[in-house]
Amino acid sequence: MEEDILIQISNRIKERRREKNITVQELAVRANVSKGLISQIENSRTIPSLIVLIDIIKALEIDLNEFFKDMRSKSDHLPILVKRKHEYDHFEKEHADGFHYQRIFTQSISQSTVDIVILELEPDATRPLVETEAFEYKYILAGQIAYQFNDDIITLNQGDSMLFDGRIPHTPKNTGDATASMLVIYFFEEKK
């Protein structure tokens, strides 16, 4: 993650905590993390995992969209989180032989709608850049897909995944010779 984004996240957490008159210790308890971690984050010495960051933002009682609103890197791009197949967290559950769990993405959902779809793209499928009022999660089931975000292109292969703010203009393109498919999850946050 670019250093300027790290500083923006750190500063925003510190500013919001102070605005709400919450101590570092109180925030740590609410987010179920250590006081030291909150201090390191606020002083730009570490960046939390996405899950911990979401927990901290929720502990501050701030809408995720509001927290990241107007946050830009020096190159003026919105954050797009790409996770490659080899980066997924493997874990075990219960006493089960032959069950292989991989945690790809975890999101606590309240006051929102989740829409889960399978999207298949023919090799010659085209559409213009679009915007969606949702966070979008994509998991590539088959094929290779090049995702265009304005002037940037991110190539995803089978097993790769990506999370981004759908308000970034985007469109996928199948770069292979066969039908490509992906699991798509839209997180629509209800307006207050």
C-alpha positions as CSV (number, residue, x, y, z in Angstrom):
1,M,0.0,0.0,0.0
2,E,1.4,3.4,-0.9
3,E,2.8,5.4,2.0
4,D,0.5,8.4,1.5
5,I,-2.6,6.1,1.8
6,L,-1.1,4.6,5.0
7,I,-0.7,8.2,6.4
8,Q,-4.3,9.1,5.4
9,I,-5.7,6.0,7.0
10,S,-3.7,6.7,10.2
11,N,-4.7,10.3,10.4
12,R,-8.3,9.6,9.7
13,I,-8.5,7.0,12.5
14,K,-6.8,9.4,14.9
15,E,-9.0,12.4,13.9
16,R,-12.3,10.4,14.1
17,R,-11.3,8.9,17.5
18,R,-10.5,12.4,18.9
19,E,-13.8,13.8,17.4
20,K,-15.7,11.2,19.2
21,N,-13.7,11.8,22.4
22,I,-12.6,8.2,22.6
23,T,-9.3,7.2,24.2
24,V,-6.8,4.9,22.5
25,Q,-7.6,2.3,25.2
26,E,-11.4,2.6,24.6
27,L,-11.0,2.2,20.9
28,A,-8.8,-0.9,21.4
29,V,-11.4,-2.5,23.6
30,R,-14.2,-1.7,21.1
31,A,-12.2,-3.1,18.1
32,N,-10.9,-6.1,20.1
33,V,-7.3,-5.2,19.5
34,S,-4.4,-4.1,21.6
35,K,-3.8,-0.5,22.7
36,G,-0.3,-0.8,21.2
37,L,-1.7,-1.7,17.8
38,I,-4.0,1.3,17.8
39,S,-1.1,3.5,18.7
40,Q,1.1,2.1,16.0
41,I,-1.6,2.5,13.4
42,E,-2.3,6.1,14.4
43,N,1.4,6.9,14.2
44,S,1.8,5.4,10.7
45,R,4.1,2.7,12.0
46,T,1.9,-0.2,10.8
47,I,-1.1,-0.9,8.6
48,P,-3.7,-3.3,9.9
49,S,-5.2,-6.1,7.9
50,L,-8.4,-5.3,6.1
51,I,-10.4,-7.2,8.7
52,V,-8.8,-5.3,11.6
53,L,-9.2,-2.0,9.8
54,I,-12.9,-2.6,9.2
55,D,-13.3,-3.6,12.9
56,I,-11.6,-0.3,13.9
57,I,-13.7,1.8,11.5
58,K,-16.9,0.1,12.9
59,A,-15.7,0.6,16.5
60,L,-15.5,4.3,15.6
61,E,-19.2,4.0,14.4
62,I,-18.3,5.4,10.9
63,D,-19.8,4.2,7.6
64,L,-17.1,2.5,5.5
65,N,-17.9,4.6,2.5
66,E,-17.7,7.8,4.6
67,F,-14.3,6.7,6.1
68,F,-12.7,6.1,2.6
69,K,-14.5,9.0,0.9
70,D,-12.1,11.4,-0.8
71,M,-9.1,9.2,0.2
72,R,-6.7,9.2,-2.8
73,S,-3.1,8.3,-3.4
74,K,-0.7,10.7,-5.0
75,S,-1.6,9.2,-8.4
76,D,-5.3,10.0,-7.5
77,H,-6.5,6.3,-7.7
78,L,-9.0,4.7,-5.4
79,P,-7.8,1.6,-3.6
80,I,-8.4,-1.7,-5.3
81,L,-7.4,-4.7,-3.3
82,V,-6.2,-7.7,-5.3
83,K,-5.6,-11.1,-3.6
84,R,-3.8,-13.8,-5.6
85,K,-4.8,-17.4,-5.1
86,H,-1.6,-18.3,-3.2
87,E,-2.3,-15.5,-0.7
88,Y,-5.5,-16.9,0.7
89,D,-5.5,-17.9,4.4
90,H,-5.8,-21.6,4.9
91,F,-7.5,-22.8,8.1
92,E,-9.2,-25.8,9.6
93,K,-12.6,-26.2,11.1
94,E,-14.0,-28.8,13.5
95,H,-12.6,-32.4,13.2
96,A,-13.0,-32.8,9.4
97,D,-10.8,-34.9,7.2
98,G,-10.6,-33.8,3.6
99,F,-12.1,-30.3,4.1
100,H,-9.9,-27.5,2.9
101,Y,-11.0,-24.0,3.9
102,Q,-9.5,-20.9,2.4
103,R,-10.5,-17.6,3.9
104,I,-10.6,-15.2,1.0
105,F,-12.5,-12.2,2.4
106,T,-14.5,-11.5,5.6
107,Q,-17.1,-8.8,5.9
108,S,-19.5,-8.0,8.7
109,I,-22.7,-7.0,7.2
110,S,-25.4,-4.9,8.8
111,Q,-27.7,-2.3,7.2
112,S,-26.7,-3.6,3.8
113,T,-27.8,-5.8,0.9
114,V,-25.6,-8.5,-0.5
115,D,-26.1,-9.6,-4.1
116,I,-24.2,-12.8,-5.2
117,V,-24.0,-13.7,-8.9
118,I,-22.0,-15.8,-11.4
119,L,-20.8,-13.8,-14.4
120,E,-19.8,-15.6,-17.5
121,L,-17.9,-13.6,-20.2
122,E,-17.6,-14.8,-23.8
123,P,-14.2,-14.1,-25.4
124,D,-15.7,-11.2,-27.5
125,A,-17.9,-9.8,-24.7
126,T,-17.7,-6.0,-24.5
127,R,-19.3,-3.1,-22.5
128,P,-18.3,0.4,-21.7
129,L,-16.9,1.4,-18.3
130,V,-19.7,1.3,-15.6
131,E,-20.1,2.5,-12.0
132,T,-22.0,0.6,-9.3
133,E,-23.2,2.0,-5.9
134,A,-21.6,-1.0,-4.1
135,F,-18.4,-2.5,-3.0
136,E,-17.7,-5.3,-5.5
137,Y,-15.9,-8.6,-4.8
138,K,-14.7,-10.7,-7.7
139,Y,-13.4,-14.3,-7.6
140,I,-12.2,-15.8,-10.9
141,L,-13.6,-19.3,-11.3
142,A,-12.3,-20.0,-14.8
143,G,-10.2,-18.2,-17.4
144,Q,-8.3,-15.0,-17.4
145,I,-10.0,-11.6,-17.1
146,A,-8.4,-8.1,-17.5
147,Y,-10.2,-5.5,-15.4
148,Q,-10.0,-2.0,-16.7
149,F,-10.3,0.9,-14.1
150,N,-10.1,4.2,-16.0
151,D,-6.6,3.9,-17.5
152,D,-5.4,1.0,-15.3
153,I,-5.7,-2.7,-16.2
154,I,-5.5,-5.5,-13.6
155,T,-5.2,-9.1,-14.9
156,L,-6.8,-11.8,-12.8
157,N,-6.4,-15.5,-13.3
158,Q,-8.4,-18.5,-12.0
159,G,-8.4,-18.4,-8.2
160,D,-7.4,-14.7,-7.9
161,S,-9.8,-12.2,-6.3
162,M,-10.3,-8.5,-6.0
163,L,-12.3,-6.1,-3.8
164,F,-13.0,-2.5,-4.9
165,D,-15.4,0.4,-4.6
166,G,-17.8,0.0,-7.6
167,R,-18.0,3.8,-8.0
168,I,-14.6,3.5,-9.7
169,P,-15.4,3.3,-13.5
170,H,-14.7,-0.3,-14.4
171,T,-15.3,-3.1,-16.9
172,P,-14.0,-6.7,-17.4
173,K,-12.6,-8.2,-20.6
174,N,-12.1,-11.9,-21.2
175,T,-8.5,-12.3,-22.5
176,G,-8.8,-16.0,-23.4
177,D,-10.3,-18.1,-26.1
178,A,-13.0,-19.8,-24.0
179,T,-15.8,-18.5,-21.8
180,A,-14.5,-17.1,-18.5
181,S,-16.5,-17.1,-15.3
182,M,-16.4,-15.3,-12.0
183,L,-18.3,-15.2,-8.7
184,V,-19.4,-11.6,-8.1
185,I,-20.6,-10.3,-4.7
186,Y,-22.0,-6.8,-4.5
187,F,-22.2,-5.1,-1.0
188,F,-24.9,-2.4,-1.2
189,E,-24.9,-0.2,1.9
190,E,-28.3,1.2,2.8
191,K,-28.6,4.9,2.8
192,K,-29.2,6.4,6.3
